[in-house]
Amino acid sequence: MGLPESDMSEKRTDARNVRTGSHTVRVSRPEKELFPDDGITKWDLVAYYRSVSRRIIPQLRGRPLMMERHPDGIGGKPLMQKNAPDYFPDWVRRAVLPKEGGEVTHVVCDDTATLLYLADQACVTPHRWLSRADRPDHPDRLVFDLDPPSSGESGFEEVRWTARRCCGLLGELGLPELLMTTGSRGLHVIVPLDRRADFDTVRAFARDAADLLAARHPDRLTTEPRKAKRGGRLYLDTQRNAYAQTAVSPYGVRARPGAPVATPIDARELDDPELRADRWTLRTVGERIADDPWARTDTRGRSLRGPRERLKRLAAGDG
């Protein structure tokens, strides 16, 4: 992993230039350590995002972003930034979208130059909307967010077990799944959608599916949002399926020790006892780039019309 030698000619100066497409990104303070305990610098972050650009850009293109910036390194106070600052270059695409009582000018990362510019701004993690800027009320991704109910290996085994059941239910409903480690604590189970349904419809469907899973496995799963009432069960979190909510992008680096990376996986990998949420890092994920499991998966967006009817029949039959 890394940048071509010609791009590294300014290695010991206070700034370095990276040429990509028709733009040159000036990386200031390239030797600044963003992950001090791991010796990972801003230049390492830029080099990483350039190396995965062919995988991550299709996952970001057209989507409003929330930038998780760490200008003082991951030990400092993060900036969770939605608005694009005025000083961002003109070639960085923006999308002005409504919010309650106003509007927000979001960055949209459509190309490698923008991705590297964000890395220069110490944006460690790009968090993407589940919809695209042209139809912000109609998501093309549905997400089940699965975090362990407890720490340790047994907690993540519950995540793997739950992900298998979630995939099984989606199969019953005729829907495909995309699986991803979050690089943090758990897994995301993602369903590609055709953008016909609005967020209210998608969130209701996700919640009904979660309710059915919890009803099938009441001793292990719950949809109870209050931790005090979960009784040690894994929470089936569907709350991200809403307007302006975000989820970590595939191949996004997380601001945690070791620089773990959110990484697409194959459903068969759920049976791997070595699978963890933070298994792959900025320094080790290169082995996955050439053989991205999502590249072998049919990711066409699906309609929820038929699956909603099948879900109703399953819920009635289970009841």
Order of alpha helices (4+ residues) and beta strands (2+ residues): beta-beta-beta-beta-alpha-alpha-beta-beta-beta-beta-alpha-beta-beta-alpha-beta-beta-alpha-beta-beta-beta-beta-alpha-alpha
